Amino acid sequence: MSSATPAVVWFRDDLRLADNPALHAAAASGAPVLCVYVFDEESRGVRPLGGASRWWLHHSLAALDASLRAIGGRLDILRGAGAETIAALARGARRVDWTRRYGAAEIAIDTEAKSALKELGVEAASHNGQLLREPWELRTGSGSFYRVFTPFWRAANALPAPAPPSRAPKSVAAADWPAGAPNRIALDDLGLLPTRPDWASGLRAAWTPGEEGARARLKAFVGGELPGYAKGRDQLAEEATSRLSPHLRFGEISPRQIVAAARKAAHAGANADKFLTEIGWREFCYHLLYHSPDLATRNFQPRFDALPWRSDQAGFDAWKRGRTGYPVVDAGMRELWATGTMHNRARMVCASFLTKHLLIDWREGERWFWDTLCDADPANNPAQWQWVAGSGADAAPYFRVFNPVVQGGKFDPDGAYARLWAPELAKLDNKHIHAPWTAPPRALADAGVRLGETYPRPIVDHATARARALAAFATTTGEDDP
Ligand SMILES: Cc1cc2nc3c(=O)[nH]c(=O)nc-3n(C[C@H](O)[C@H](O)[C@H](O)COP(=O)(O)OP(=O)(O)OC[C@H]3O[C@@H](n4cnc5c(N)ncnc54)[C@H](O)[C@@H]3O)c2cc1C
């Protein structure tokens, strides 16, 4: 093996330099390094990225290339089936390193890559860079996987602390592109950015994809909002949460880095427990995805298979466009469309509205979120949709039907969130902001609101829709309305 024989780092959902064990292993081998990203929509079972995620990926790959170039490397981009492409590239390489993924299709690709590389006599090593614990590390007393969050998180916390995060390598020697390797393509050739129309201006204003943006966000959060997180995280108009989710989704920052920073702040007196518990929820969702690979397509609890979901295109369209007539739901859905994210409390209310008030299958909503969220995550998104619908692990009981008016009053008491995203209601008084149809004609006229014209009337009546949902859910469970 000549000293120019390269080591390959196969980047996927770990688009960062720091605390990246795959990059470290390759850099430490002393070989020149090929850093590659294979855009794979061909392998069997791969779920194509949604529009917002494609936008994010474009910028994240550009940022990773810039970071690599700053330390002597570069990012090469390929398109094709992952295992095949890596094997074709790595013929003659010294080793290939990658960070593990946990979806069924991705595990199958990696298994295929490993055996193809073995046949070629190339060392292949996978690493954990995306989770605090591997999903198979935690088992219940009876040896099965966890279906309930609290004992899962207790068991996770009882294990020795994960290794501290490692720093980015100081330098990487870029290898020459091997003769006969598959053709590289330019980032722009992936066509990840929207063009006609370019709907991404709100995303550009809201986010800075890439490792540097992730690091800055973590620093700002830990030095700013963290102490008030537990109290403020449910308030819709407050920017009290970390906004790290898309950075985590694309691996621009690792959970170990986040935990280390939060723990450091906790030593200095901040209470980080609630925030760390949410990182725990992410771990739990990945635990579920690994052990229940069709999480996005099948009810986790099969008894929900018989649920008589409704087909209601008009209702679904109104929900997607933020025109349900319930301001808190409409604000959430419009925030999502404009910025590629939605506050967690609004996600719960909007998902509950779709699955309970409209009785539309949670999979329809999950797909819409998959397309529109920058943080659309293969584990968190389906697990949380199922949690809200009631069909998931450790789910909210099916009879919990969020009342959007009550939720608005509690978590957006002065209507700032509703007013921001439904500006046609901006002048409506606080008393009626979450239920404009209850406002006296005079109040509506003073606020310039004409129901059914400037703002929709509610597309369903809460009490009627709630009763319909309970009846539908009860037929499948055999339980009565509690
Ligand atoms: C219907 C529905 C769909 C969702 N889809 C996604 C998704 O596709 N991707 C995604 O990352 N989160 C999803 N969530 C979870 C949650 O809403 C987001 O993680 C959170 O709003 C992101 O904001 P943040 O980074 O400021 O979170 P913070 O409150 O600061 O939390 C820190 C991190 O913990 C994790 N986290 C927080 N809450 C949850 C949760 N309930 N479940 C799992 N992980 C959590 C995220 O990685 C988050 O970045 C969904 C929730 C619901 C109800």
Ligand as a Chemical Component Dictionary entry (heavy atoms), coordinates in Angstrom:
data_LIG
# 
_chem_comp.id                   LIG 
_chem_comp.type                 NON-POLYMER 
_chem_comp.pdbx_formal_charge   0 
_chem_comp.three_letter_code    LIG 
# 
loop_
_chem_comp_atom.comp_id 
_chem_comp_atom.atom_id 
_chem_comp_atom.alt_atom_id 
_chem_comp_atom.type_symbol 
_chem_comp_atom.charge 
_chem_comp_atom.model_Cartn_x 
_chem_comp_atom.model_Cartn_y 
_chem_comp_atom.model_Cartn_z 
_chem_comp_atom.pdbx_ordinal 
LIG C1  C1  C 0 -46.032 16.485 15.178 1  
LIG C2  C2  C 0 -44.600 16.739 15.535 2  
LIG C3  C3  C 0 -43.610 16.571 14.569 3  
LIG C4  C4  C 0 -42.265 16.778 14.897 4  
LIG N1  N1  N 0 -41.309 16.598 13.928 5  
LIG C5  C5  C 0 -40.007 16.774 14.239 6  
LIG C6  C6  C 0 -38.988 16.584 13.253 7  
LIG O1  O1  O 0 -39.255 16.226 12.100 8  
LIG N2  N2  N 0 -37.707 16.820 13.624 9  
LIG C7  C7  C 0 -37.354 17.183 14.882 10 
LIG O2  O2  O 0 -36.165 17.369 15.165 11 
LIG N3  N3  N 0 -38.297 17.338 15.839 12 
LIG C8  C8  C 0 -39.597 17.157 15.549 13 
LIG N4  N4  N 0 -40.549 17.353 16.525 14 
LIG C9  C9  C 0 -40.113 17.608 17.909 15 
LIG C10 C10 C 0 -39.968 19.091 18.316 16 
LIG O3  O3  O 0 -41.100 19.806 17.944 17 
LIG C11 C11 C 0 -38.734 19.744 17.702 18 
LIG O4  O4  O 0 -37.590 18.948 17.919 19 
LIG C12 C12 C 0 -38.478 21.118 18.340 20 
LIG O5  O5  O 0 -39.598 21.948 18.179 21 
LIG C13 C13 C 0 -37.261 21.751 17.688 22 
LIG O6  O6  O 0 -37.017 23.010 18.249 23 
LIG P1  P1  P 0 -35.728 23.261 19.131 24 
LIG O7  O7  O 0 -34.530 22.756 18.415 25 
LIG O8  O8  O 0 -35.768 24.684 19.531 26 
LIG O9  O9  O 0 -36.014 22.294 20.364 27 
LIG P2  P2  P 0 -35.529 22.363 21.876 28 
LIG O10 O10 O 0 -36.760 22.462 22.702 29 
LIG O11 O11 O 0 -34.471 23.339 22.096 30 
LIG O12 O12 O 0 -34.962 20.873 22.103 31 
LIG C14 C14 C 0 -33.607 20.518 21.845 32 
LIG C15 C15 C 0 -33.568 19.342 20.899 33 
LIG O13 O13 O 0 -34.211 18.216 21.486 34 
LIG C16 C16 C 0 -34.870 17.463 20.482 35 
LIG N5  N5  N 0 -36.310 17.458 20.767 36 
LIG C17 C17 C 0 -37.041 18.429 21.352 37 
LIG N6  N6  N 0 -38.328 18.030 21.489 38 
LIG C18 C18 C 0 -38.394 16.799 20.976 39 
LIG C19 C19 C 0 -39.445 15.852 20.826 40 
LIG N7  N7  N 0 -40.672 16.100 21.260 41 
LIG N8  N8  N 0 -39.156 14.674 20.223 42 
LIG C20 C20 C 0 -37.923 14.380 19.784 43 
LIG N9  N9  N 0 -36.878 15.232 19.908 44 
LIG C21 C21 C 0 -37.120 16.422 20.498 45 
LIG C22 C22 C 0 -34.612 18.157 19.152 46 
LIG O14 O14 O 0 -33.502 17.541 18.530 47 
LIG C23 C23 C 0 -34.291 19.582 19.595 48 
LIG O15 O15 O 0 -33.493 20.279 18.682 49 
LIG C24 C24 C 0 -41.913 17.153 16.220 50 
LIG C25 C25 C 0 -42.931 17.338 17.183 51 
LIG C26 C26 C 0 -44.250 17.140 16.836 52 
LIG C27 C27 C 0 -45.299 17.332 17.895 53 
# 
loop_
_chem_comp_bond.comp_id 
_chem_comp_bond.atom_id_1 
_chem_comp_bond.atom_id_2 
_chem_comp_bond.value_order 
_chem_comp_bond.pdbx_ordinal 
LIG C1  C2  SING 1  
LIG C2  C3  SING 2  
LIG C2  C26 DOUB 3  
LIG C3  C4  DOUB 4  
LIG C4  N1  SING 5  
LIG C4  C24 SING 6  
LIG N1  C5  DOUB 7  
LIG C5  C6  SING 8  
LIG C5  C8  SING 9  
LIG C6  O1  DOUB 10 
LIG C6  N2  SING 11 
LIG N2  C7  SING 12 
LIG C7  O2  DOUB 13 
LIG C7  N3  SING 14 
LIG N3  C8  DOUB 15 
LIG C8  N4  SING 16 
LIG N4  C9  SING 17 
LIG N4  C24 SING 18 
LIG C9  C10 SING 19 
LIG C10 O3  SING 20 
LIG C10 C11 SING 21 
LIG C11 O4  SING 22 
LIG C11 C12 SING 23 
LIG C12 O5  SING 24 
LIG C12 C13 SING 25 
LIG C13 O6  SING 26 
LIG O6  P1  SING 27 
LIG P1  O7  DOUB 28 
LIG P1  O8  SING 29 
LIG P1  O9  SING 30 
LIG O9  P2  SING 31 
LIG P2  O10 DOUB 32 
LIG P2  O11 SING 33 
LIG P2  O12 SING 34 
LIG O12 C14 SING 35 
LIG C14 C15 SING 36 
LIG C15 O13 SING 37 
LIG C15 C23 SING 38 
LIG O13 C16 SING 39 
LIG C16 N5  SING 40 
LIG C16 C22 SING 41 
LIG N5  C17 SING 42 
LIG N5  C21 SING 43 
LIG C17 N6  DOUB 44 
LIG N6  C18 SING 45 
LIG C18 C19 SING 46 
LIG C18 C21 DOUB 47 
LIG C19 N7  SING 48 
LIG C19 N8  DOUB 49 
LIG N8  C20 SING 50 
LIG C20 N9  DOUB 51 
LIG N9  C21 SING 52 
LIG C22 O14 SING 53 
LIG C22 C23 SING 54 
LIG C23 O15 SING 55 
LIG C24 C25 DOUB 56 
LIG C25 C26 SING 57 
LIG C26 C27 SING 58 
# 
